[in-house]
Amino acid sequence: MKALELPESLKKFTCIDECPVRNVISRFSGKWQMLVLCVLAENGATRFNAISKAIPDLSPKVLTETLKNLEIDGYVIRKMYAEIPPKVEYSLSELGQSLMVVIKDMIAWTVAHYKEIESNRKSNKR
């Protein structure tokens, strides 16, 4: 039996190392990343505890990991002040600010369609 040949339009997703969806979009579109980016976009330079209070169901461990990944990818800048006790603030980089243009459009779409989506979820519960 001949192996199933993928259409060209799907092949871009099969190369794990080079797929932008797997390697870029998935890093900022997870469960917490967009919320953290939104908090930083709305508040500018923000301390860890303030982010944690803004998203109370996000554990400190996961927030730390999320901020590290956003910093590694260049969306977030971590600034440490030489004070006692140490003071650390997080803010959006230029790359993060440019990403927020797209995310804000997604948020507007979500708000515009939220009631319809909720209605669909209620009527399609299994």
N, CA and C of each residue as an Amber inpcrd file, in Angstrom:
protein
   378
   0.8400000  -1.1730000   0.0000000   0.0000000   0.0000000   0.0000000
   0.8930000   1.2470000   0.0000000   0.5700000   2.2180000  -0.8210000
   1.3570000   3.4390000  -0.9630000   1.0930000   4.3840000   0.2190000
   2.1870000   5.0100000   0.7190000   2.0590000   5.9550000   1.8260000
   1.2630000   7.1730000   1.3730000   0.5020000   7.7090000   2.2940000
  -0.3120000   8.8840000   2.0220000   0.5970000  10.0940000   1.8170000
   0.4440000  10.7780000   0.6970000   1.2420000  11.9600000   0.3780000
   0.5160000  13.1990000   0.9010000   1.2390000  14.0260000   1.6530000
   0.6560000  15.2560000   2.1920000   0.5730000  16.3240000   1.1190000
  -0.4950000  17.0890000   1.1160000  -0.5630000  18.2330000   0.2050000
   0.5190000  19.2500000   0.5720000   0.9850000  20.0110000  -0.3760000
   2.0250000  21.0190000  -0.1540000   1.6520000  21.9820000   0.9680000
   0.3800000  22.3500000   1.0580000  -0.0570000  23.3150000   2.0670000
   0.1190000  22.8050000   3.4970000   0.2490000  21.4940000   3.6790000
   0.4270000  20.9240000   5.0170000   1.8740000  20.5820000   5.3370000
   2.7230000  20.5090000   4.3360000   4.1090000  20.0960000   4.5560000
   4.8860000  21.0570000   5.4470000   4.5270000  22.3360000   5.4250000
   5.2540000  23.3150000   6.2480000   5.1420000  23.0180000   7.7360000
   4.1320000  22.2620000   8.1530000   3.9440000  21.9410000   9.5630000
   4.6840000  20.6760000   9.9880000   5.2190000  19.9250000   9.0270000
   5.8340000  18.6400000   9.3510000   7.2890000  18.7520000   9.7860000
   7.9740000  19.8060000   9.4020000   9.3740000  19.9860000   9.7740000
   9.4290000  20.6830000  11.1390000   9.5960000  19.8830000  12.1660000
   9.5020000  20.3650000  13.5370000  10.4540000  21.5270000  13.8090000
  11.6930000  21.4300000  13.3700000  12.6950000  22.4570000  13.6770000
  12.4660000  23.7740000  12.9520000  11.7670000  23.7530000  11.8250000
  11.6100000  24.9600000  11.0210000  10.1800000  25.5060000  10.9810000
   9.2660000  24.8760000  11.6600000   7.8690000  25.3000000  11.6230000
   7.6520000  26.5220000  12.5190000   7.2800000  27.6720000  11.9320000
   7.0670000  28.8810000  12.7410000   5.9640000  28.7240000  13.7890000
   4.9350000  27.9730000  13.4660000   3.8350000  27.7850000  14.4160000
   4.3420000  27.0570000  15.6560000   5.1220000  26.0210000  15.4560000
   5.6460000  25.2540000  16.5890000   6.7140000  26.0180000  17.3600000
   7.5240000  26.7750000  16.6640000   8.6950000  27.3800000  17.2900000
   8.5420000  28.8250000  17.7210000   7.5970000  29.5440000  17.1810000
   7.4400000  30.9520000  17.5430000   6.0670000  31.1910000  18.1460000
   5.0290000  30.9370000  17.3810000   3.6730000  31.2520000  17.8330000
   3.3190000  30.4800000  19.1040000   3.7020000  29.2340000  19.1910000
   3.3470000  28.4510000  20.3810000   3.9990000  28.9960000  21.6450000
   5.1090000  29.7150000  21.5140000   5.8020000  30.2510000  22.6900000
   5.0830000  31.4490000  23.3030000   4.3120000  32.1980000  22.5180000
   3.6040000  33.3340000  23.1060000   2.1010000  33.1290000  23.1440000
   1.6200000  31.9930000  22.6510000   0.1710000  31.7950000  22.6040000
  -0.3160000  30.7080000  23.5510000   0.4940000  30.3480000  24.5170000
   0.0870000  29.3390000  25.4780000  -0.9320000  29.8750000  26.4620000
  -1.1780000  29.1220000  27.4890000  -2.2220000  29.4600000  28.4460000
  -1.9670000  30.7950000  29.1640000  -0.7150000  31.1140000  29.4870000
  -0.4250000  32.2800000  30.3180000   0.3290000  33.3910000  29.5990000
   1.0420000  33.0720000  28.5440000   1.9270000  34.0500000  27.9160000
   1.2000000  35.3060000  27.4590000   0.0880000  35.1530000  26.7730000
  -0.6300000  36.3260000  26.2770000  -1.1620000  37.1840000  27.4170000
  -1.6180000  36.5470000  28.4930000  -2.1020000  37.3240000  29.6330000
  -0.9670000  38.1370000  30.2560000   0.2110000  37.5340000  30.3900000
   1.3570000  38.2490000  30.9490000   1.7410000  39.4070000  30.0240000
   1.7640000  39.1500000  28.7210000   2.0710000  40.2210000  27.7710000
   1.0530000  41.3530000  27.8650000  -0.2160000  41.0110000  28.0230000
  -1.2650000  42.0390000  28.1540000  -1.0890000  42.8630000  29.4150000
  -0.7430000  42.2220000  30.5370000  -0.5070000  42.9480000  31.7850000
   0.6360000  43.9410000  31.5900000   1.7130000  43.5060000  30.9510000
   2.8620000  44.3850000  30.7290000   2.5210000  45.5110000  29.7470000
   1.7210000  45.1950000  28.7380000   1.3370000  46.2100000  27.7530000
   0.4890000  47.3060000  28.4020000  -0.3810000  46.9220000  29.3060000
  -1.2760000  47.8940000  29.9500000  -0.6100000  48.6860000  31.0730000
   0.4220000  48.1080000  31.6810000   0.9880000  48.7170000  32.8810000
   2.4320000  49.1820000  32.7390000   3.0610000  48.9450000  31.6120000
   4.4640000  49.3120000  31.4740000   5.3230000  48.4530000  32.3750000
   6.4170000  49.0110000  32.8730000   7.3220000  48.2670000  33.7570000
   6.5520000  47.8050000  34.9900000   6.5960000  46.5000000  35.2330000
   5.7770000  45.9070000  36.2910000   6.6050000  44.9060000  37.0870000
   6.4300000  44.9160000  38.3810000   7.1390000  43.9700000  39.2460000
   6.4270000  42.6220000  39.2590000   7.1950000  41.5970000  39.6160000
   6.7180000  40.2170000  39.6320000   5.4330000  40.0840000  40.4480000
   5.4220000  40.6300000  41.6590000   4.2520000  40.4820000  42.5380000
   3.0110000  41.1390000  41.9480000   3.1840000  42.2510000  41.2480000
   2.0320000  42.9140000  40.6290000   1.4670000  42.0650000  39.4960000
   2.3510000  41.4280000  38.7190000   1.8810000  40.5180000  37.6570000
   1.1380000  39.3590000  38.2950000   1.7120000  38.8230000  39.3660000
   1.0990000  37.6950000  40.0710000  -0.2810000  38.0510000  40.6130000
  -0.4360000  39.2470000  41.1410000  -1.7440000  39.6800000  41.6650000
  -2.7440000  39.9180000  40.5340000  -2.2580000  40.3570000  39.3840000
  -3.1400000  40.6060000  38.2390000  -3.6700000  39.2970000  37.6510000
  -2.9040000  38.2200000  37.7950000  -3.3070000  36.9000000  37.2890000
  -3.2130000  35.9170000  38.4550000  -4.1760000  35.9520000  39.3790000
  -4.0560000  35.2020000  40.6320000  -4.0550000  33.6810000  40.4870000
  -4.5730000  33.1510000  39.3910000  -4.5810000  31.6960000  39.2300000
  -3.3110000  31.1800000  38.5550000  -2.3340000  32.0360000  38.3490000
  -1.0370000  31.6630000  37.7880000  -0.0510000  31.4900000  38.9400000
   0.4890000  30.2860000  39.0930000   1.4000000  30.0220000  40.2090000
   2.7190000  30.7760000  40.0130000   3.3980000  31.1120000  41.1060000
   4.6910000  31.8010000  40.9940000   5.7090000  31.0330000  40.1590000
   5.7150000  29.7180000  40.3000000   6.6580000  28.8870000  39.5280000
   6.3930000  29.0220000  38.0260000   5.1340000  28.9390000  37.6330000
   4.7810000  29.0370000  36.2150000   4.9870000  30.4620000  35.7090000
   4.7130000  31.4550000  36.5440000   4.9620000  32.8400000  36.1480000
   6.4540000  33.0580000  35.8950000   7.2940000  32.5410000  36.7740000
   8.7450000  32.6510000  36.5940000   9.1730000  32.0270000  35.2720000
   8.6900000  30.8340000  34.9970000   9.0280000  30.1360000  33.7550000
   8.5130000  30.9030000  32.5290000   7.2980000  31.4200000  32.6300000
   6.7020000  32.1790000  31.5320000   7.5140000  33.4320000  31.2420000
   7.8800000  34.1720000  32.2830000   8.6820000  35.3840000  32.0900000
  10.0530000  35.0630000  31.5040000  10.6770000  33.9730000  31.9620000
  11.9800000  33.5740000  31.4160000  11.8740000  33.2820000  29.9290000
  10.8540000  32.5240000  29.5300000  10.6820000  32.1830000  28.1090000
  10.3890000  33.4170000  27.2690000   9.5680000  34.3190000  27.7820000
   9.2750000  35.5510000  27.0500000  10.5260000  36.4220000  26.9320000
  11.3710000  36.3890000  27.9570000  12.6290000  37.1330000  27.9190000
  13.6100000  36.4800000  26.9340000  13.7160000  35.1630000  26.9590000
  14.6110000  34.4460000  26.0430000  14.2630000  34.7560000  24.5920000
  12.9630000  34.7870000  24.2870000  12.5340000  35.0400000  22.9080000
  12.5990000  36.5220000  22.5380000  12.8140000  37.3920000  23.5270000
  12.9930000  38.8030000  23.2440000  11.7420000  39.6590000  23.3200000
  10.6510000  39.1250000  23.8600000   9.4120000  39.8930000  23.9820000
   9.4080000  40.7700000  25.2380000  10.1590000  40.3370000  26.2510000
  10.1540000  40.9840000  27.5600000  11.5780000  41.3510000  27.9620000
  11.7030000  42.4990000  28.6140000  12.9800000  42.9430000  29.1730000
  12.8850000  42.8490000  30.6830000  13.8900000  42.2480000  31.2870000
  13.9790000  42.1300000  32.7450000  15.0380000  43.1210000  33.2110000
  14.6260000  44.0320000  34.0830000  15.5630000  45.0370000  34.5950000
  15.6940000  44.8620000  36.0960000  16.9330000  44.6690000  36.5340000
  17.2150000  44.4690000  37.9540000  17.9030000  45.7210000  38.4910000
  17.4020000  46.2070000  39.6260000  17.9540000  47.3930000  40.2650000
  18.8370000  46.9580000  41.4310000  19.9640000  47.6260000  41.5910000
  20.8920000  47.3170000  42.6810000  20.4000000  47.9700000  43.9640000
  19.4020000  47.3630000  44.5710000  18.8150000  47.8560000  45.8100000
  18.6850000  46.7090000  46.7950000  18.4750000  47.0660000  48.0260000
  18.1950000  46.0560000  49.0360000  16.8550000  46.4200000  49.6530000
  15.8540000  45.5720000  49.5770000  15.8460000  44.2940000  48.8640000
  15.9020000  44.5050000  47.3510000  16.3410000  43.4710000  46.6200000
  16.4500000  43.5990000  45.1720000  15.1120000  43.9460000  44.5280000
  15.1650000  44.7860000  43.5210000  13.9620000  45.1840000  42.7960000
  14.1340000  44.7530000  41.3440000  13.1300000  44.0480000  40.8240000
  13.1510000  43.5840000  39.4330000  11.8540000  44.0180000  38.7760000
  11.9680000  44.5840000  37.5880000  10.7980000  44.9750000  36.8080000
  10.8530000  44.3200000  35.4380000   9.6790000  44.0330000  34.9200000
   9.5450000  43.4560000  33.5860000   8.7740000  44.4380000  32.7120000
   9.1990000  44.5500000  31.4710000   8.4960000  45.4170000  30.5240000
   8.5910000  44.7930000  29.1340000   7.7690000  45.2920000  28.2330000
   7.8090000  44.8000000  26.8600000   8.9830000  45.4110000  26.1130000
   9.6340000  44.6000000  25.3100000  10.6680000  45.0880000  24.4050000
   9.9750000  45.6610000  23.1660000  10.7460000  46.1880000  22.2360000
  10.1540000  46.6530000  20.9710000   9.4770000  45.4910000  20.2430000
  10.1090000  44.3180000  20.2900000   9.5170000  43.1390000  19.6550000
   8.1900000  42.7880000  20.3270000   8.1600000  42.8350000  21.6490000
   6.9260000  42.5640000  22.3910000   5.8400000  43.5770000  22.0870000
   6.2190000  44.8410000  21.9650000   5.2510000  45.8830000  21.6270000
   4.6830000  45.6720000  20.2300000   5.5270000  45.2390000  19.2910000
   5.0280000  44.9870000  17.9310000   4.0990000  43.7790000  17.9090000
   4.3620000  42.8000000  18.7570000   3.4770000  41.6340000  18.8640000
   2.1240000  42.0260000  19.4380000   2.1070000  42.9860000  20.3500000
   0.8560000  43.4010000  20.9870000  -0.1270000  44.0050000  19.9820000
   0.3590000  44.5410000  18.8790000  -0.5450000  45.0420000  17.8360000
  -1.4320000  43.9000000  17.3450000  -0.8230000  42.7520000  17.1170000
  -1.5650000  41.5680000  16.6480000  -2.4520000  41.0260000  17.7710000
  -1.9150000  40.9380000  18.9650000  -2.6740000  40.4000000  20.0910000
  -3.8920000  41.2780000  20.3970000  -3.7370000  42.5950000  20.3040000
  -4.8760000  43.4910000  20.5480000  -5.9920000  43.2600000  19.5370000
  -5.6320000  42.9650000  18.2870000  -6.6470000  42.6120000  17.2910000
  -7.3490000  41.3060000  17.6800000  -6.5880000  40.3380000  18.1840000
  -7.1770000  39.0700000  18.6270000  -8.1100000  39.2980000  19.8130000
  -7.7140000  40.1740000  20.7230000  -8.5530000  40.4800000  21.8830000
  -9.8510000  41.1420000  21.4320000  -9.7480000  42.0850000  20.5090000
 -10.9570000  42.7570000  19.9960000 -11.8840000  41.7440000  19.3360000
 -11.3250000  40.8200000  18.5620000 -12.1360000  39.7810000  17.9150000
 -12.8040000  38.9110000  18.9910000 -12.0450000  38.5500000  20.0210000
 -12.5750000  37.7100000  21.1010000 -13.7380000  38.3870000  21.8110000
 -13.5680000  39.6530000  22.1430000 -14.6300000  40.3950000  22.8300000
 -15.8690000  40.4850000  21.9370000 -15.6640000  40.7300000  20.6470000
 -16.7860000  40.8660000  19.7140000 -17.5600000  39.5530000  19.5430000
 -16.8840000  38.4220000  19.6860000 -17.5140000  37.1210000  19.4280000
 -17.7270000  36.2720000  20.6770000 -17.4170000  36.8270000  21.8430000
 -17.4660000  36.0430000  23.0770000 -18.8360000  35.4300000  23.3380000
 -19.8950000  36.2180000  23.2250000 -21.2390000  35.6960000  23.5100000
 -21.6100000  34.5710000  22.5500000 -21.2690000  34.7270000  21.2950000
 -21.5480000  33.6810000  20.3000000 -20.7940000  32.3930000  20.6430000
 -19.5350000  32.5200000  21.0220000 -18.7200000  31.3510000  21.3640000
 -19.2670000  30.6740000  22.6140000 -19.6090000  31.4690000  23.6290000
 -20.1910000  30.9000000  24.8480000 -21.4970000  30.1790000  24.5510000
 -22.3160000  30.7450000  23.6880000 -23.5750000  30.1160000  23.2970000
 -23.3020000  28.7880000  22.5890000 -22.3280000  28.7760000  21.7000000
 -21.9510000  27.5350000  21.0080000 -21.4770000  26.4800000  21.9970000
 -20.6850000  26.8870000  22.9660000 -20.1820000  25.9370000  23.9590000
 -21.3320000  25.3290000  24.7570000 -22.2860000  26.1530000  25.1550000
 -23.4220000  25.6550000  25.9320000 -24.2890000  24.7040000  25.1220000
 -24.5060000  25.0290000  23.8710000 -25.3850000  24.1860000  23.0430000
 -24.6930000  22.9320000  22.5280000 -23.3800000  22.8920000  22.5770000
 -22.6400000  21.7390000  22.0710000 -21.9430000  20.9250000  23.1430000
 -22.3340000  21.1050000  24.4010000 -21.7430000  20.3140000  25.4850000
 -22.0810000  18.8570000  25.2910000 -21.1340000  18.0340000  25.6200000
 -21.3440000  16.5850000  25.4750000 -21.4480000  15.9470000  26.8100000
